[in-house]
Amino acid sequence: MTATLARARWRVGVEQAGALVTRSVVNTWRQPGSWIPSIVFPLMMAAVYSAQFERAIDLPGFPDVDSFVQFILPASILQGISFNAGEAGTELALDIESGFFDRLIASPVARQSILIGRMGGGAVFSGGLAAALMVVFALVGAPIEGGIVSAVAIVLIAAWLSLAIGGFSIAVALRTGSSEATQSLFPLTFMMIFVSSAFFPTGLMSGWYQSVAEVNPFTLIVDPTRRLALDGFSFADFGRALFWSGVVASVSLSLAYRMYLGRLRRS
Amino acid sequence: MRSPTPRTDPVSAFGPTVFEIGRRSLIRIVRMPAILVPTIVMPVFFVIGFTGSFEGVTRIEGFPTEDFINWVGPYALVQTAAFAGIGAAGTMATDLDNGFIDRLLVAPIRRSAIIFGPLAYTAMRALIPITLVLLLSIPQGGSLPGGLLGLFIAVVGGMGGALMLGSMGLAVVLRIGHIRAMAIVQIVAFAFLFPSIGQVPLPLLSGWLHTVARFNPATNLIRMTRQGFIGDVSWAETWPGLLVIAIGLGVFTGWARYELDQRAP
């Protein structure tokens, strides 16, 4: 009897989480202003940087690529994800500001489903965003050399990484309940991406900046993802990207969960 | 018998009014230092981030300097000063919301003072990133072969960029009447400054960007600001930048004044 009840609760929790994930995705989709920058801004930067740094690919130490567009593909996906993941936190903060979050708490919804719903929605959207960006890059002459398997792997990495980055913005949203404060986190993420191998190879940097960039978790995620795109699928690179995303996720999601419990107590 | 109260002519009160409006905005900074955070963080990020990430491009044959900071520092100076200038739009949006601009519009002052007051504040505010970029460039290996004249021209370039974007921000805020105008002006600023000679010289740019950067007015402004960092100052590289500032200021302050008149009772 108890086991049946526990199974039923678990099932209801999953269904509720699924419904909240769907709500989150539909909500984001219906507000083009919140996701169009996630596509336009990375593409704009890719277009400008590829025209600026096209000659840099001939420099000794630069990875073997056909064009700078090909090199910058993972950076563009990372940028798009960080925009989108930040938006997940902002949306949660708006839910808190509008009182929707409190209504959810007061309703018979499994506590974990609320958090999973919001973050899962961001992850699904980020996976779709990565796929869309890869299609655009393929159209401008920078296809995924690893084929469909590498493309699927990159979509999965993007979704997983979205949880990792989104965890921080969710944590800030839960702590402050302010969409403005949550949005202010974006420049910090952008700086973290900049001080990595996303836009330029660390081998062509020098001094302390190079040291920091080499140990930046984003470098450890971007490099294997880039190899998946350029050299083809390998379990080692796929695993590395997932592992380091997991390391970031363990920090951000723990923080988000802690803030979530704090808000539940306050509510 | 009391002597008559001296009457202040609106025309002669222009300077003091501009000063007081500008001072009022500066007091806002003292009361809310948080609004200065992006103005301080951005220069640090641009100088350190751009130099650290892209210094390898100086190894490309034909790059005009070996120290990337001398190339990218002036770009960071113009960009951060311009973004600081957009802060004038934020002040105007707040003052529109709280009704201060409406009160100024019915006050016996020259209306242009309502535009030039925030611009005076913009000029003061722009000095923060300009100073920061110059100071941060020194430990990065920056040099100024153009000497004091090169430094002066760099400050003029940064200040000009701030005032242009500041006046554009004022015009857009007065048009829209909302703080969202700042985001619009930031995008416009980005769209001009990014596809220019900011990070790579014109001959090394390829494809569409070469054409866009060649005709982009931001290229002239950056070229003028940069010259003292990579060599001597010359009139040939100065006047196009000054022309861009003059035209930009003329057009945007005129537009802002027009929008202000539309709001007058």
Interface residues (C-beta under 8 A of the other chain):
Chain A: M44 M45 A47 V48 A51 Q52 F53 E54 R55 A56 L59 G61 P187 M191 F194 V195 F199 F200 P201 L204 M205 S206 G207 Y209 Q210 A213
Chain B: P38 V41 F45 I48 G49 T51 G52 S53 F54 E55 G56 V57 R59 I60 F194 P195 Q199 V200 L204 L205 S206 G207 W208 L209 H210
